[in-house]
Structures are given as C-alpha cells and as structure tokens.
Amino acid sequence: MKQQLEQIKSQAMAALDAAQTPAALDELRVKFLGKKGELTAVLKQMGKLSAEERPVMGQLANAVRAEIEEKLETRKAAIHAAVLEAKLVQEAIDVTIPGTPVTMGHEHPMNKVLQEIKDIFVGMGYQIVDGPEVELASYNFTRLNIEEGHPSRDRSDTFYFTDDDAVLLRTQTSPMQIRVMENAKPPICILAPGRVYRKDEADATHSPMFHQIEGLVVDEHITMGNLKGALETLMKRLYGEDAVMRFRPHHFPFTEPSCEMDMQCHKCHGTGEVDGNVCSTCHGEGWIELLGAGMVHPAVLECCGIDPEKYSGFAFGMGLERMAMRRTRINDLRLIFDNDVRFLNQF
C-alpha cells in the first residue's frame, strides 16, 4: 500500500505541473482526491491491514493528500495569475490613441417649442399644472358640459378602457380645468400641457396621440378681450410680430361664446398652393387651425362651485405639434414622431 501511495503522489505531482487551465486542475482533483478517486480507492483497502500497520498507512495517506492539495492550490494560483496576465495583455488599451467622438443629443424640437410656450405663459403669470392621462369620463366630458350622445364621446373617436365608457384615455387636457377649479378659488390662472389621445387618422396634421396645451383663467371681470390679448401675445412672441392669425366663431360645449384661431400656413403663405399643387400641409385652406377657445360656460363654473354671476373666465386648448410645425417650419406632423436622426439633427 505504501508503494501505491507513493505512486499516486508522484503521478499527481507530475500531472498538476503539466496542467495549464482551471478545468484541467479540477479534473485532476476529482481523479486523485474525489470520492471515486485513486487515493480513496487505496484507503478502502485499509481494512485488510493489521492493527499495527493501519496507523502508519493512515498517517502516510493523510500526508499524501495534504501534499496533493497544497500542490493543487499552488498551481491554481499560478494558472489564475497567468490567465489574468494574458487577459490584461489582450485587453490593453493605448490611452494615447484618440478616442471615438461621442455624438451628443439635444432637446427635441417639440420640447423646445413647449418650453418656449411655458416660458411665455409663466411670464404672464400662469401656473403650470399636470394631471392623469387615464381619466374619468365625468372629468373628460360630463363636468365640461359635454352631454351624452355628443360625437366626441363616441367609441369611434375615443379610447375607452371599460364597457360602460367610464374610464378612458383623455381626449384633451381640459379635465385639468375641473380638477383645478374644484380645489381652488379664483383668481385662477393655469396652463396644463400633456399627452392626449383620439382616434384620428395619421396624416400630415393628425396623429392618434398628440400633445395639447390647455389654458384657463378665472377671475372677476374677465372678458373675450383678455382671451384675444393672451393668445395674440403668445403668437407674436413665438412666431414674431409679423405673425398672421384669425379668429373664427365656433361652438364648444364648455365655452360660450366660442372661437377658433388659425395661423396662416407657413408652407403656402395663405395661398393654398405650392408649385401649382394643393398645399399638403393646410390641404389648400391657406390656414392651419391651431386652437379652440372661448369664455368658460357658466354651467362649468357652477358645477365646480364657482359663482358665474360673480366670476367669469376664458379657456383655450392648442395642439403642441401644430404649434411646433409653424415654429420650426415642419411640413408633416408625422416627422415629429419618426425619430429619424437625420431630421432631428436639423434642430
């Protein structure tokens, strides 16, 4: 047995010296020291020895195991160091070589215009507010004086979550009018920008998801003149003193009287034609509708606990994308959402 132990030790030492990888070391550990290894197989023969021989052979076997284990750890450390050194050499970086330039991003053109609009209104004393995009129909329609059966409440126009049409993706940021008025007393002067959702066809001026900016002012002695003054101030600061706009009578359930404001088309300059063809941006109208507005309906004030005999107010809602199109001379709204770097780099 002594000869077997010496032979196992000799073979193990030679094999460990020749091993070059962690996997090879693990195979040798199993081969010599595992439960079915060569050293274990020899130790199973201890029962055949005399009582005098067993302690001597046991001590020798333990010494052989200890030497193999020590050699194993030594080789493991050496191989690990060699592998690390090779990896460091392979992954070495020459810090003197010029690096690859990193292209820096910049603010999206639509966000630039949004920030400009916010700054203009903040300068006029408005407070910026935000609200939920998943809204209750009572806030989105009912409390804004939009009765059951109104076309805007139809499923062909609105994204509903529930069968009873009680929960929806908001179609406008107008619900923020109600949310603010039911929790605050006049004077109220807010601007509510955010995403809204409608089942609009995606063309040059429409998208099923777009951004709207809602404005609301409520105080004593507020008139239509205050509304026109605020909107004209916005347009001239945003587009320049030569900006051409028009107000048209309209109807909205939540304002009375109501109007729409158009901006002269920046592509055809009001002619409706480009190179003899119908302008694709304004569809030949010469004008692009920017927003709807009007004096807050007394019923809307009343449902929020505000006395319509004492207070009046105006409200407006504008599409941010269309404002950005005019501001940045973009001819197709869909370009804003395409995320084409070639397009975005122009701004």
HUNOR-V480035 format. One line per field, one symbol per residue. ss: DSSP state (@ for helix, = for strand, . for the rest). phi: phi as a letter, one per 40 degrees, with the letter a starting at -180 (. if undefined). A space follows every 10 residues. Layout:
ss->???
phi->???
This chain:
ss->.@@@@@@@@@ @@@@@@@@.. .@@@@@@@@@ @@@....@@@ @@@@@@@@.. @@@@@@@@@@ @@@@@@@@@@ @@@@@@@@@@ @@@@@@@@@@ .......... ........@@ @@@@@@@@@@ @@@...==.. ...===@@@@ .@@@...... @@@......= ......===. ....@@@@@@ @......=== =======... ........== =========. ...@@@@@@@ @@@@@@@@@. ....====== ==..====== ====...... ..==..==.. ......==== ======.@@@ @@@....... .========@ @@@@@@@@.. ...@@@@@.. @@@@...
phi->.dcccccccc cccccccccb bdcccccccc ccbccbcccc cccccdcccc cccdcccccc ccccdccccc cccccccccd cccccccccc ccbccccdcc dccccaccdc cccdcccdcc ccccgcbcbb acccbccccc bdccgccdgc dcccccbbcc bbccfcbacd cacddcdccc ccbbbdcbab bbcicbbacc ccbcbbacba bbbbbabbac gcbccccccc cccdccccbh cccbaabbca bbccbacbab bbbddccbfg cgbbfgbccc cbfgcgbbcb abaicdcdcc cccbgbcccc bbabaabbcc dcccdccbgc cbdcccccfc ccccccb
